[in-house]
Amino acid sequence: MSKSRLPFLALFVLSAATTATAGGLHGIQPGDLNRQGNACNDFFDYANGAWRQQNPIPDYMDRWSRRWQAGELNKERVRDILGELSARQDWAKGSAGQLAGDFYAACMDESRVNALGAKPVRPWLDEIGALKDRAGVQREIGKLHDAGIAAPFALSAGEDLREPSKTIAHIYASGLGMPDRDYYLKPEPRFVEARAKYLAHVAKMFELAGTPAEQAQRDAQTVFDFEKRLAEASLDNVQLRDPKLQDNPTPFAGLAKLAPGFDWGRYFDAAQLPRDAVNVTQPKFLRQFEKELATAPVAQWKAYLQWHVLNAAADSLSQPFVEENFAFNGKFLTGATEMKPRWKRCAELTDAQLGEALGQKYVEKYFPPEAKARMQEMVKNILAAMDDTIRELDWMDAATKQKALEKRSTFVAKLGYPDKFKDYQGVAVSRESAWANLVATSRWNVADNRGQVGKPTDRSRWGMTPPTSNAYYNPLQNEIVFPAGILQPPAFDVNATDAVNYGAIGVIIGHEISHGFDDQGAQFDAQGRLANWWTPADGKQFAAKGQCVVDQFEGYFIEPGVHHNGKLVLGESIGDLAGAKIAYRAYLKSREGKGPEPTLDGFTPEQQFFIAWGQFRGDETRLETQRTMIQGDPHPIAKYRVNGPLSNLPAFQQAFQCKAGDAMVRAEEQRCEVW
């Protein structure tokens, strides 16, 4: 239900035209190009403008491109697998087929779900409603955490920031129903509107669960006021990107100093956690939690906790709950005008809860050995290109270069799927109740996570499931991870030229590598420790180069008065800039001894490389989603993920013969280059 961990995993988030071929391999998609556009004026529009014009965003999506279309196609593959699994009822109990098949079947049984209404959560709400005292509130918080409902704080296993070979417990700020703290606090009209919509949404959900209308409105106000106090004590989105602010090692006894009113011993014992030192990511938040324990009446706690049960359960309850949940979290926050089909929502949920059971079947069908071999070669080449780039930097001294190269040498690449899949031993799934299955799998996943605390870090574990169409970098393990779900067209295609693959998945590989050296990743050393390996002079140079990127993205607006927060998107923008540079370098290097690839569809290999990136990143995005992204997403919107980094690259300008003064050519004194 709720998965919390340090926000340092740098994520890459997520009808073919006829094209010429070279030796059976195809190039870019020429039919996607806006031939009336100008590559040197707005490359985003040029590379994919025709496709976006011909393929409007589906009503159930918040953005659309070939990349997102491929992600939805991937879910059709998942649906087909789940359909096959759920068609059989003779799987061995506890097997991957039984678990994934029955979970999906129960989710898809809409008539049963609708007939139950709010009954599945009624015992939960009644138990909270019967709380008499603060001791009962504390026990209830523990029970909700067991099921993955992280309110008002969260606890999750993760690497020790100072000794990542060990796994410890991290305690996080949590328990907000809106996207982040600023929705509760900022005065701009869009946040004022969000607060009004949220109050109405919470009240409606209470009404659907059987609370009289007037009481529902009072409870909604109680919830909002409670969450606002928590928001005021929380770090903002830019602060959350600074690992030093969240490095607060605390002995177990120290928890009693931060929140003496909470029985930490009972909580840890019930959760089967060792009473060892923990990392409190936000001490101020925990002190506010203590204040709420001491001063908030039990009646307020009851309304707050009941709301978070309803919020977690909404999509597993009857249609009125699902529709109300979508009205706020879908229509209002993203701009989507209709819900995804039920099969798609059930496929996504099955993957989220039982992804490695489902993933075994997925990789058998959709990730052949030749795909993995080609990816391994590309990763090797792009890692080598990063080495060359570090060696040639003119702003970094020899001592820091040695440390940077040492860090790069310890990178580990995970491709496709884990070497060992989780067995989900002991989790009970049936076809009787979608909500009961969600609770059972959430409890198993929580227990599986907690079971890592106090042990050596298991580097074989993955943070994403095999069917996921995404990728990430983990600085604490210094690993780049590419699930099989993203290693599909248009990101990666065994039938595409090297120019196209290096321009799409190659830039993603370079992007994830570069996260090891962005404003966050650069604070972790070769062993994954939060430690400074920079000389003072080089640290200042690095910060100045990052400030160039901050300033560039501060100038990118989505509507009058609303622009990117350059500090929020700094890491992802460094990743895009360096990723494009080193992937291009690796591509050229890969052709040595082979000769250049041919011109296809009138485009040179160099042009194909950059067009492939523009076509992969060609998202049309609803304005409502852009507003949400600007507020809290560390990724810029797609237009600026294409135009922003490429406007800094001389190789792009040469490939398309752009001239000084063109929009895609930043003046030399404004040009950003970090790596």
N, C-alpha and C positions, 0 to 999 in steps of 0.2 A: 504494500500500500504506500508506504513512505520510506524512501531510501535516502539516508543522509550520510554525507562524507565530506571531507575537505574539498573545497571547490577548486582543486588544482589539476583535475583530470581535464586536459585541454581537448575538448571535443571538436570534431569537424561537422558541424551541422549546416541537416540534412534538409506514331506512324512515320517510319523512316523514309527520308528522301533518297532518291537514287544518287549514288556517288561512284566516282571512278575508283579503281582498285590498282594495287601494285602487288604483283605476285599473289593475288588472291586476298590481300589485305585491303580494307577500305580506309579512306581518309575521313575528313570532317563531314558534317551534314550540310551540304551546300544549300539545301532548301530552307534551312533555318535562318540564313543570312538576310538582313535587310539591305538589299542591293541599292536602295535609295539613300542609305545612311553613309556615314563617313567614319572609317576605322580610326582616323586621327582626331576626330571630334568627340565621339561617344562610342567607344568600342563595345560596351555592353549592348547598346542598341544595334550596332552593326552585326555583332556575332550571332545574336539570337532573336532580333526584333521580329522577323517574319514568323518564327515559330510561336512566339508569345501572342502575336496578333491572331494567328490561326487557331490557337489553343487556349481559350479563356480559362481562368481558374474555375475548376468544378465547384459547385455550391458547397460541398462538404469540406473543401480544403481552404487553408489560409494563404497558401502560395502554390505556385505551379511552374514547372520547368521539365525538361527531359529527366533531370535528376530526381525530382519528386514523383514524376510519372513512373520512373523505374522503381522507386520505393514502394509505390502502390501496387505495381505489378508483382513485386516481391511478396507482398501480402497475399496476392492471389496464389502464388506458389505455396505459401504457408497454409492458406485455406485448403488447397488441394491435399496437402499432406495430412492436415487435421481431419479433413473429410474422410480420407482413407482410414485413419486411425479410429475415428469415432464410429465408423460403419461397423467395426468389429466390437463384439463384447466378450470375446473369449481370450483377451490378453491376460497374461499372468498378473495377478494383483501386485501393484507396486512397480510394474515394468514401465518403461518410458512410454510404450504405446497405450497402456491403460491410463496412466496419469494424464498425458496430454489429450488423449481421445475423450475421456470422460469429462475432463475440465471444459473442453470446448463444447461438448454435447450439452452439458448443463447450462452453459452460458447461452447457447443457441436456443434453448427451450423457452422461448419468449412467453408462451401461453402460461407455463407454470410460474415463471417469474412475475408476470402480471397478476396472476391469481393470488399470489402471496402478498402483494402490496408492501406494506411496511413491516409485516410480521417477522421477517428474518432479523431485523434490528430491534424489534420491540423489547426482547429481554435485555439487550444492552442499554437501551434508553431507560427502562424501568429500574435496572440496577443502579444506574447513575442517579436517577430521580429519587431513589430511596436512601441516598447517602445522608448521614446524620452529622458527621463531624469531619475535621481536617485529616484525621487518621484514615478515614474511609476514602477521602479524596486522594490521598497518597497511594493507597492500595490500588485505586482505580487507574491512576496514571500508569502504574506498573503493568496492569492488565492490558491497557490499551497499547503500551509499548510492545508487549509480547506479540501483539497482532499487527504491528507495523504502523500504528496510528501515533505519530510522533507529536504529541501535544502535552505540555507547552514546550518541552525541550526534546532533544533526540540524543540517543547514544548509539554509536556505531563503531565497529572495529576498523582499524586502519594502521598503517605503518607509523611508528614513532618518528616524528620529524627530525629528531636528532640522532636516532639510531634505527634506520628503516629496516634493518634485518629483524627487528622485533615488532610484533603487532600489539597495540594497546587499545584501550577504549578512548574514544573522543566524544566529548559532550558538546552539542551544538545548540544554537538558538533555532527554534522551530515554532510551530503552532500558530501560523498566520494563515488566514483563508484567502487573502489576496496575494498577488504575485510577489510583492516585497514591501518593505517598510515605508517607502515613499508614497505608496498609494494611500496610506493612513495619514500622512503628514504634510505633503506638499500642497501649496495653495492654488496651483494652476487649474484652470477649468476642467481639464480632462481628468484630474484626480478627484476634484469635487464631484464630478459626474459619477466616477467609479464608486465613490463612497455611498452615494445615494442608491445606485444600482445594487451594490452589495448588501446594504441594509434590507432592501426589498427582497433580494434573493434569499437571504438567511431567514427572514420572516416567512416567506413562502414555503421553504423547506420544512420549517417547524410546523406550519399548518398542514402540510401534506402528511406529516407524521402524527397528526391528531391533536396538536395544540390549538386551542381557541385563538381566533385571529388577534384579539387585543393582547393576549399573553404572548403570542408569537412575536408581535412587534416589540414588546418590552424585552423579550429574550434576545431578539436580534440586536437591539441597542446595547444590551448587556455584553453580548459577544463582541460587538464592535469596540466598545469602550475598553474591554479587557485586552483585546488584540492590539489596540492603539497603544496601550501602556507597554506592552511587550515590544511593539515596533519602535517606540521611543528609546528603548534600551538596546536596540540591535544595530550592528554595523550596517553601513550602506553598501551598495553594490561595488563601488570602487574600493572601499576599505576591505571588502571580502576578497579582493584579489591580492592582498598583501599577506603572504604567509607568515611574516614576522608578527603581525598583529594577532594571529591565531595560534601562535606557539606559546602556550601557557601551561607547561608541565606542572601538575599538581599532585602531591601525595594524596593517597586516599583520605587521610585524616584532614587534609586541607579542604575537602568538599564541605565538611561541617563548618568551616569558617566562612565559606561563601554562602552556603544555604543551610544554616544550622537547624531550621525548622523541618527539613526533609530527612527522613530516616534512610540515609544512604546505605547503611549496613543491610537493612531489610530488602531494599531495592536490589542491591548487588547479589545478595544471597538468593532471592527469588529468581533472578535472571541467570543464576549459575555463573556469575562473573567473579573472577578473583579480586580480592580487595587490594589491588595494586594501584600504582600511580596512573593517573589519567591525564589527558590533555583537555583543558577547558578552553574551547575556542573563543568564547566570549564571556569573560568573567562578569562584565557589567550586566549582561542578560541574566546570568544565574543569580546575581544579587536581586534583580527585579523579580525573578521567580520566587525568591525567598520573601520578598515584600508582599507578593500576591498571596503566598501561603499564610502570611501573618495577618493580613488586613482584609483581603477580599472575602466577603461572606460566602458560606458554603453554597448558598443559592446561586451566586454568580458562577462559582466553579461548576455547578451542575449544568447550567445553561451552556457554558463554554465547552465542557467535555461532551455533552450531548450533540452540540453542533459539529464537533470534529468527527464523531461517529457517523452522523448523517452525511457529512461531506465526503468521508472515505467510502461510504456505502452506496452513494447516490446511483452510480452507473450499474450496480448489481441489484437494484430494486426495480419496482414496476415503472411503466412508461411515464407517468406524471413526474416522478423523481428525475428520470433520465432527461426529460425535456426541460425541466426547470434548471437542472445542472448545465445543460447545453446553452440555455438562454443567456446565462451570465458568462460562463467560462468559454463558450464557443462563440455565439453571436456577438456579444458585447466586446469581449477581449480580443478575439481574432478576426471578426468580420465574416466568418463562415455563415452561410445562410441555411444550411441543413446539416443534420447529423450524418456521420459516416454510416453506411449500411451496418446492420447488426453483425454480420459475419466478419466484417473488417475489425469492428471493435473487439469482438471475441478473439479473433486471431491475435491482435495486438496484446490483449490481456494474457492470453495463454503464453505468448512469448515472454512477456514481462515476468510472469510467475514461475514458469517451467521451461525457461528458454533452452537449457542444456538437454532436457529430455526431447524437446521438439528439434533442437539443433542437430542431434545425431542423424535424424532423417533428412534434414535440410542439406547437410554437406554431402551426404551420399548422392543426392540428386544434382546439386547445383554448384559443386566446387571440385572440378576434376583435377587430377595431379598436375596436368600441364599448366593450369592456371597458377597453381602455387609455385611451380618452378619458374615461370616467367616473372611473377611478382618478386621472388627471391632475388633474381638477377637485377631487377630494377632497384630494389631496396639497396643492394650492395653498391650499385653504381651511384646512387644519390647520396648514400653515406660517404662514399669516397669524394664526391663533389663537395660535401660539407667540409671534409678535411682540407681539401685544396683551398677552399674559400678562407678558412681560418688561417692557414699558413700565409696567405697573401695579404691579409689585412694590414693596412698602413697605419691604423690608429691604435693598435694593440701591441704592447711590448712582449718580449720573448717569454717572460715568466708567466704572464696571463695566457698567452697562446698555448704554452705547454699544459696548463691546467685545462684549457678548453679542449685540446686534443685528447687529453686523458679522459675527460668526461665523454667525449664523442666515442672513444674506443670501447666504452662499457655499455653502449646502447644495445638493447635486445629487441628484435623484431618478432612479433607474434602474428602469424598469418592464418586466417581462415577459421580456426577452431582450437579449443584446448586439446592438449595431449591426453588429458584424462577428463571425462565428463562427470558431472555430479550424478550421484545415483538416487537422490531424493528419498533415501531409505527412511521409512517411518511416516512419510506424509500420506494422509488418507484423503482420497478424492473419490467422489461418487457422482452419479447423475441426478441426485436428489435436490441439490440446492447450490445455485451459483454463488450466493453469498457465503455459505459454509465452506465451499471450495476455496474462495478467495481468502477467508480467514485461515484455513488449514495451510495453504501454501505460503501465506505471509508469515505465519508462525514458524514454519519450517525454515524459511529464508532468514528470518530474524535469528533463530537459534543457530543456524549454520554460520551466520556472520559473527554472532557473539562467541561461538566456539573457537574462533581464531585468536581471541584475546589471551594474552599471556604466552603465546606460542611463537616460535620463529616464523617469520613471514613466509607464507607459501607463495612462491613466485609463479607457480603453475596456474593460479586462479586468474580468471578474466573478469573485467568490469563490464563487459557487454556480452550479449548472447550471439551465437553464430549467425542467425538470420538478420542481425541488426545492420541497417544501411548507414553506417557511421564509422568513425575511427577516433582514437584518443592517444594522448601521451600522458604517462604517469611519471612525474619527476622523482618520486620516492623509490621507484624501481628502475627508473631510467629506461622505460620501455615504450615502444611504439606498437600499437595494436590495430589490426585491420581485420574485422570479422568478414566471413564469407559473404554476408549480405551486401557489403559495399563493393565487393570485388566482382561486380556485374556491370554490363553496359548501362549508362554511358561513362561511368568512372573508369572501368577496366574492361577490355574486350580482347580476347585472344585472337579475334579476326580483324583487329585494327592495326594500323601502322604504328611504329614506335613513336612517331611524332605525336599522334593522337593520344596514345597511352601515357607518354611522358607529360603531355600537356594537361591531362585530366588526373588520373590516379597518381602520376608522378609528382604533380604539384601538391597533391594531398600528402604524399609521403614526405616531400620536402617541408610541407607545412608542419607536420607532426614532429619531424626532426628539429625544426627551428624552434618549436615550443620548449625544447631543452635549453634554449638560449634566448628566450624572450624575457620580458621584465619579471615574470614569475620564475620560470625555469632556471634563469641565470643565478638564482639565489640558492640553488641546490648543486652539490658537488658531484664528483664522479661516483661516489658511493650512495647517492640519493639523499645525503644529509643536508638539512638546512644550514648552510655554512658559507661564509664569504670566501671566495677563491680569487677575488679581483684585487689588483693593486689599486690604491686610491685614485691614481691618475686615470687608469683605464675605466674604473667605475664611473668617474665623471664624464668621460668620453661616451661611454655606453648610454648614460642617462640623457646626455645631450642629443644623441642620435635617436633615442626613443621619443624625446620631446618633439623632434621634427615630425614624427608620425602622429603624435597627439595633435599637434597644430593642424596638420593636413586634414585629419578626420573631424576636427571641430568645425571645419568649414563645409561639411557635407550635411545639407538640410533635407528633411523629408517633407516639410511644409513650412510656411513662414513662421519663424520663431522657434522651430523645433529641429535641433541638429544633433548629430552624434556626440556622445561624451567621449572625447579622445582618450581619456585615461581608462575608461571602461573597456574600450575595444583595442587597447594598445597591444595586448598579447596576441590576439587573433590577427591583427593587422601586420605585426612583425612576422607572424607565421606565414601569411599570404605573400608578403613582399619577399622574404628570404626563400620561401618555398618555391615561388616561380623562378627566382634567380638560380637556385642550385639545381632544380629539376631541368631547367634549360641547359645548364652547363653539363649535367650528367647526360642529357640526350645527345648533345654534340659529341661528348666523349665516347658514348656507346657506338657511334657510327665510325669511329676510327678503325681503319682496316677493312671496313665494309663498304665505304663509299656513301655518299649522301643518298637519302631516299628520293624518289622522283617527285616532281611537281604533279599534284592531282587536282582536278577540278579547277585548274588555273592558279592554285596556291602552292607556294614553295613549302618545303618541310618546316621551315622556321615559322611561316605564317600559319601552317596547320597546328603547330604546337600552341600558339597563343589563341587561335580560334577555338581549339578544343577546350581550353580553360574557360573562355567566354561562354561557350555553349554548355559546359557542365554547370557553371555557376549562374545560368540564366534565369533566375527566379523572378517571376512576376509575383508581387507580394501585396496583399490587401493593406490599405492604409492603417486600419485598426491594428493589424499585426505589426506593422512598422512602428507604430506608437509604443506598443508593448516591448518590442525589441530595443528601441532607442532607450527605454527606461532601464531595462534589466539584463539584456542579452549582451554578452561580451563579443558577439559576432556582429559586424556591420551588416547592413542590408546588402543584397546581392550586387546591385549596381555598383556600389562602392568597393565591394570585394574584387570586382573586375577592374574597374577604372582606376581605383586608388593605387594599388601596387604597380600595375602596368605603366602608369604615367610616370613612374620613377625609373623605369628600366630602359637604358639605351638600346638593349637588344630588341625590345619591342619596337622602338622608334625606327631602328634600322630595318627591321623586317617589313614594315609597312611604309617606309620612306616618309615618316612624319617630319614636319619641320618645326623649328623654333616658333613659338607663338600658338601652335595647335593646342587644343585643350588637353590632349593626351600626352603632351610634352611639358613636364614641369620645368620651370627655369632652373638653371644649374644651381643657383644659390638657394633654391627651395627644394631641391631634389633630396629625397630621403633614401639612405642606404644604411642599414644596420649591420647585416651580415652579407 
